[in-house]
Amino acid sequence: MGDIFWKPHLLTNLNGMLYFVQDDATHGEELWRSDGTREGTYLLHDISPGASGSQTTAMVGRNGYLYFAAGDDGCPDQLWRTNGLPDGARKLADLDLPCSNDQGIFDLVPVADKLFLLADGGLYVHDKQPGSSATWLAGFTWTIDDFDQGRV
């Protein structure tokens, strides 16, 4: 597995395997997989080759797939899925957000046959099929007053 540069995070179970995001100082933050052994722990997908990584911000497992928010351009505004195999990653959608401060998609929630995405631009829904686009449902504008009044 090499030297660990940054702590593993976004630990997610799918079909008895652990998936997580790790920065090994060579690939940047990318998706890793582990079966619980040293030999079975490895970099699964290098979405954004180079030391900057894909900046993965959210992951959820559902029906044999791991869905995750990452970016092949350094901005985590793309929805991806993998079946857990080394060549199994597919980009499902690119929200094409302006992405400031490495923000993009920050939460994924599966509901029935859809996947809801919470992102800088608001709430989106996706049908989890390759080639389809995410549909914007609602936007959010919060102020300090909203936080002070407990509305957020």
C-alpha positions in Angstrom: 0.0 0.0 0.0 3.0 2.3 0.4 3.3 5.2 2.8 0.1 6.9 3.9 0.2 10.6 3.3 -3.3 11.5 4.4 -5.7 9.7 6.6 -8.3 7.5 4.9 -11.8 8.9 4.9 -15.3 8.3 3.5 -15.1 4.7 4.5 -17.9 2.8 2.8 -18.9 -0.9 2.8 -20.1 -2.5 -0.5 -20.6 -6.2 -0.8 -18.1 -7.0 2.0 -15.3 -4.8 0.7 -14.2 -1.5 2.2 -13.9 1.5 -0.1 -12.2 4.7 1.0 -10.5 7.8 -0.2 -6.7 8.0 0.5 -3.9 10.3 -0.5 -0.6 8.4 -1.0 1.4 11.5 -2.0 1.7 10.1 -5.6 -1.8 10.0 -6.8 -3.5 12.6 -4.7 -6.9 11.7 -3.1 -8.3 8.8 -5.0 -10.5 5.8 -4.5 -9.0 2.7 -2.7 -10.4 -0.8 -2.0 -9.6 -3.2 0.8 -10.6 -6.8 1.7 -9.1 -6.4 5.2 -5.6 -7.6 4.3 -2.5 -5.7 3.4 -2.2 -7.5 0.1 -5.9 -6.8 -0.7 -5.7 -3.1 -0.1 -4.9 -1.1 -3.2 -5.7 2.0 -5.3 -8.8 1.1 -7.3 -9.3 4.1 -9.5 -7.0 7.0 -10.4 -9.8 9.4 -11.7 -7.5 12.4 -12.0 -3.9 11.2 -12.6 -1.2 13.2 -10.9 -0.6 14.4 -7.3 -3.7 16.6 -7.1 -6.2 13.7 -7.2 -9.9 13.6 -7.9 -11.0 15.3 -4.7 -13.7 12.7 -3.9 -16.2 14.3 -1.5 -19.1 11.8 -1.1 -19.7 8.0 -1.5 -22.6 5.6 -1.1 -23.1 2.0 -2.0 -26.3 0.7 -3.6 -27.4 -2.4 -5.5 -23.8 -3.6 -6.3 -22.4 -0.2 -7.2 -20.5 2.4 -5.4 -21.5 5.9 -6.4 -19.1 8.7 -5.7 -18.6 12.4 -6.3 -15.2 13.2 -7.8 -13.6 15.1 -10.7 -11.2 14.3 -13.4 -10.5 18.1 -13.6 -9.8 18.7 -9.9 -13.4 19.8 -9.1 -15.7 17.2 -7.4 -18.7 18.1 -9.5 -19.0 14.8 -11.4 -21.1 11.7 -10.4 -19.2 8.4 -10.9 -20.0 4.8 -10.2 -17.9 1.6 -10.0 -18.7 -2.0 -9.7 -15.5 -2.5 -7.7 -13.3 -3.9 -10.5 -10.2 -2.0 -11.6 -11.7 -1.1 -15.0 -15.2 -0.6 -13.6 -15.4 3.2 -13.1 -17.9 5.1 -15.3 -18.7 8.8 -15.2 -22.4 9.2 -15.0 -22.9 13.0 -15.0 -20.9 16.3 -14.9 -22.8 19.1 -13.1 -20.3 21.5 -14.5 -20.4 23.7 -11.4 -18.2 26.8 -11.1 -16.4 25.0 -8.2 -14.8 27.5 -5.8 -12.7 26.3 -2.8 -12.8 22.6 -4.0 -16.5 22.4 -3.4 -18.9 20.6 -5.7 -21.1 17.6 -4.8 -21.0 17.0 -1.0 -23.7 14.4 -0.3 -25.3 11.5 -2.1 -28.6 9.8 -1.0 -30.1 6.8 -2.9 -33.9 6.8 -2.9 -35.7 4.0 -4.8 -34.3 4.0 -8.3 -32.9 7.6 -8.1 -29.8 9.2 -6.6 -30.1 12.7 -5.0 -27.1 14.9 -5.0 -26.6 17.9 -2.7 -24.1 20.3 -4.3 -23.1 24.0 -4.3 -25.8 24.6 -6.9 -28.6 23.1 -4.9 -30.4 19.7 -5.0 -30.2 17.5 -8.0 -31.6 14.1 -8.9 -30.0 11.5 -11.2 -31.5 8.2 -12.5 -28.1 6.4 -12.1 -27.8 5.5 -15.8 -24.7 6.3 -17.8 -25.2 9.1 -20.3 -28.1 10.8 -18.6 -27.9 14.2 -16.9 -28.6 15.2 -13.4 -31.8 17.4 -13.0 -31.7 20.5 -10.8 -34.6 20.5 -8.4 -34.0 23.4 -6.0 -31.4 26.0 -5.1 -30.3 27.3 -1.8 -29.4 30.7 -0.6 -28.6 31.0 3.1 -27.6 34.0 5.1 -26.0 34.5 8.5 -29.5 35.5 9.8 -30.9 32.1 8.6 -28.3 30.3 10.8 -28.9 32.7 13.8 -32.7 32.1 13.6 -32.2 28.3 13.4 -33.7 28.0 9.9 -30.6 26.1 8.7 
